[in-house]
């Protein structure tokens, strides 16, 4: 984890770029937010998407995971069943730690490579894990009521309510995340309402990015 944090701290100095860190618990709306900003031309470096890409066939994460768990985590087309991998991780702390130790160094390197290719005037780093050691120009924390998180996980992943609750409860506590926030968004209403809040911050971040350059 320390290696990963060193990589994250380095982000704030890349090209003197204005960087917004976005975090939040599972099923709170991080992807909705990053997709919203991306549609407006802002480059997004998404740790979850990088992790998924590293677990595609032929990638180093895929090879290591299949070697450890065998074909039980593979679908008929030989791709990793992410819901199965998630169940294994959140059912056993040692398995969860093994996956984190495997993926974090690879993700960190890809994050730095991604920021070196940024073209927009400011950029976003999105990740589910957070620490007081993360250093960004602005930190947006997205949250949702626990029952809504569970409902969304059940619908999205076809998970049981028990597993969904376990996943939510094993993540970083919402009070800790809120403590990192410059900007806090509660996603507990409609998508239109949430996007209205995001639009306010899009305009704010544009102004702050211009101010930093000047």
N, C-alpha and C positions, 0 to 999 in steps of 0.2 A: 504493500500500500504506500510506503514512503516513497518508493520510486515513482509511483503514479502521481503523487502529490507534487513532486519536484517538476514533473512534466507539466502539470496544470499551472503551477506558479509561473512557469516560463511563458505561458500564453499571453499574459498581459503586456509583455515587452515586444511581441512580434510586430514588426513594422510600425510600431507606435500606434497600433490599431485600437479603436474603441470596441471593446468586447463586452457583450451582455451574456452573463451566465444564467441559464434557465434550468431550474430543477423543480421537483415535486414528486410526490408518491405515485405509485402505479395507478393508472386509470384516473388521473386527475385532470388530464388535458394537455400534457406537454406536447404531444404530437399535433394536436389541434393548433397550439400556439406556434410551433415551429413551421408548420405548413402555412399558416397565415402570414408569417413574416417572409417565408421563402417566396410565396406568391407575389410579394411586393418587391422582390429583387434582392433580399438580404440573404447572404450566404450563411448556411447553417451547418455546423459540425455537430453531428448527433452521435453520442457514444453508443446508444442502443443500436442504431442502424449499422455502425461500424462493427459492433459485436456480432450482429446477425451476419454481416458479410464475411466475417472471419470464420463463421461456422458453416459456410457453404461448402459443398463437395470440392475437394482439391485444396482447400485452405488449411492453414496449420491448426486452427482451432478445431475444425471438423475432424482432422486426423487424430488429434489427441483425445477428443471426446469419444469417438468410436472405438479407439483402442482401449479406453478405460471401461466403457459401459456396454460395448458390443452392439449388435444389431437391434437390441431391444428399444433403442432410442431412434431408430430409423423407420421412416414410412416406406411404402411400396416403391417409391421412386428414389429411395436411398438418401433423401434429405432428412435432416434432423427434425424430429417432432419437438418443437419448442415447448409445447405444453407438458410433454413427458419429462423433458430436461428440467423444466421449472418445478415440477412435482418432486423430482429427485433432490433438487437443490434445497427446497424449502421443507423437505421432510428429514433432512440430515445436515447438521451444521458442518461436519467434516467435508461432505460433498460440496456444500455451498462454498466453503473456503477454498477447496481445490479448484473449483471453477473460477473463482475470483483471482486466485494466484496465477491461473493459466491465462485468463483473458486480459487482465488489467495492463500488463506491460505491452502487449500487442496493440491494445486499444490506444494507449498513450502515444505510441509512435505514430499510429495512423492519424491521431488528432493533430499532432504537430505538422504532419505532412499536409493535412487538409487546410490548416490555417495558412500555410505557405502559398496556397493556391487561391486564397480569397481575392475576389475582385470588387465586392461591394464596399461602400465607404465605412460600414461597420459590420460586425459579424456576431454570430451567436454560437455559444457552446452549450449544448444541452446534455444533461446526464442525470441519472437517478441518484447517484451517490454524491454526498457533499461533505465538506469539512470547513472549519474556520480557516484552514490554510489556503483555500481557494481565493485567488486574487483577481477580481475583474472590475471593470469600470462601474458596472451595475449588475445587481443580482435580482432576478425575478423568481419568486417562489409561487408556484401554482398549487392550490389545494382543493379538496372536495370533501364533503362529509363522508365518513367511513362507510355508511350504508350504501351510498351511491357508488363508491369505489368497488365495493363487493358486488353490487348488481352489475356494474359494467364489466368486471372480470368474468363473472358467470356467463354473461351474454357473449363477450368477445372470445373467450377461450373455452367455452363449454365446461367450465370448472365446477366443482362442487362448492357449495357455500362454505363448507369447512375449510377447504384448501384456500379459497379466496380470502377468507378471514385471516388465515395463517400467514399468507403472503403479505397482506396489508400490515399485520401486527409485527412482522419481523423486519420491516423496513425502518429506516431512520424516523424517529418520532416527529410528528408534525410540528411540535413546539420547538424542536431543535432546528428544523428547516426554517421556520418563520424567523428565528433569531438571526439568520444569515441575510434576510431580505432587505433590499432597498425598496422593492416593489412587490406587493403581495396581491394575488388575484385569487378569489374564491370562485371556482367553477361549479356552481350549484344550481344553475338556472338553464336557460336556453343557449344554444350555440350562438344565436344572434346577439344575445346579451354579452356573452363571453367575448365575441369578436369586437363588440363595441368598446370593451375595456382594452383589448389588444390594440385597437386603432389609436387610442389615446397614447399608449406607450410607444407605438411606432413613431408618432410625431415627436414625442419627447426625446426618444433615442436619436432620431435624425438631428434634432437641435443640439443635443449633447455631443454627438459625434462631430458636428461642424465646429462647436466651441472648442473641442479638444484639438482639432487641426489648426485652429487660429490661435 
